[in-house]
Amino acid sequence: MDERLFANFDVKEISSDNGVTFLRDREKDVIGEISLKIYINGTEYASLLCLNQLTEELALGFLYSEGVIDTIEDLADISYNERLFAVMINLVPGRLVEKCESLRSVTSGCGKCFTYINPLKHEKFLPVANQDKFSIHDILNAMKEFERQSEIYRSVGGVHSVLFRHKDFSVFNEDIGRHNCFDKIGGVLLKNNKMALVETGMLFVSGRVSSEIITKVIRLGVPVLVSRSTPTAAAVNLAREYNVTLLGYVRNNAGFVYSGEDRLI
């Protein structure tokens, strides 16, 4: 595993035997975290707390989610400065960041810059039109496979994971923030010119689905989102409004369908 992703500490492990509690020396890996700066045309646009992994993809996906870019062609160039933990992006001539958009800092706890659909970018968030059918049996089996893929979680802990699943191209990643995972998915799809696949793909997430998470799914245009945990009420309302099939508590061959059941067979 990439040693940039964690640090090793001397710790005391608590244990108990027959009612007697004691401490013993141990070494313990702890998940890492950086403050990733995103610069657009030389001006700092955002600061994201994240793993030091897939940094360019994270920046691309974040800017796509925010509506700053629509395709990879909106970029003149992109590079990562490892020393500064900064992704440097120049947009093509004529592509500008709106003046109303200022520097924002996004925490690893998913305290994002807006909770619902940003009214200034409303035209970029459209109801999901695809009405293809998806097998519940396949979804349950895919969730089992998804849960086995989390290498960093099994080794160190402290991360969420997201899978974009498509028969032609799948992407799995982990990060300290769920929103980072979704943005990295978007960035990988943009970089590999695979964004057209979102209309017939599915997303799997290990953690809670909040309103900010469902807005990223809506922006991507993925028709099905499957979570091992719960959605919030706001997420359910948005999923129903924007025609996203949302499943929660999917584990052990069971779960709940909160919206979009017409897509399921």
C-alpha positions, 0 to 999 in steps of 0.5 A: 500500500502507498505509504503516503496514505497512512502514518505509523504511531507508537500507541497503547492498546487497551485489553481486558482479561478476567476483569483486569484491564491493562495496556501494552505497547503497539504500533498502529497505522493511522489514515493520512490526511492532506489539505489539497488546494485547487488553483484555477488560473492562478487563484486558489478556488478551494481547499479539500481535506482528503487522502493524498491519492488521485488528486487531479481526479479529485480536483476535476470531479469536484469542479464538475460537481460544482458546475465550474467545468462540463467536460475535460475540454474546458481545461487548458492544462492540469498538474499536481504540485506534490510539495504544495499539495496543490492541483494547478488548473488553467481553463481554456480561453473564454471559460471563466469562474463566476465572480460569485464563486469564492474560496471555499474549504470542504471538510472530510466530514462532508460539510460541503459548501451547499446542501441542496442544489445550488440555485446558481447552477440549477440548469446543470442538475437535470432529472435522470432520464434513463429508464433502463431496468436493473436487476435487484439480484445483480445489485445484491451480488454487486454489493457483496463484491463491493464490500470485499474491495476496500483494501485501505479500510481493511488495512488501516480503517478511517475511509469510505469507499465508492464504486462506479459499476458498468459492464464496460468500465468500473472505478473503485476508490476510497477516501476519508470523505464520501464526497471526495470518493464521488468526485474522484469517480467523476474525475476518473470518468472525465480523464478517461472520456468515459462520462457517457457511461454514467447513463447506464451505470450504478454507484455503490457507497459504503456510508450515509447518503446525504443531500450533498451526496445525492446532488453529486449523483444527480449532476453525474446523471447516474440512475441508480445509487446503492448504499450500505447505510441510510439516506437522509430525508433530504436525499430521499426527496431529491432522489424522488424529484430527480428520478434517481433510484435510491437503495439503502441498508443494502446488506446480507441480501436485503435492503430498502428502496426509497425511490425509483422502484420502476427501474428495478426488476 
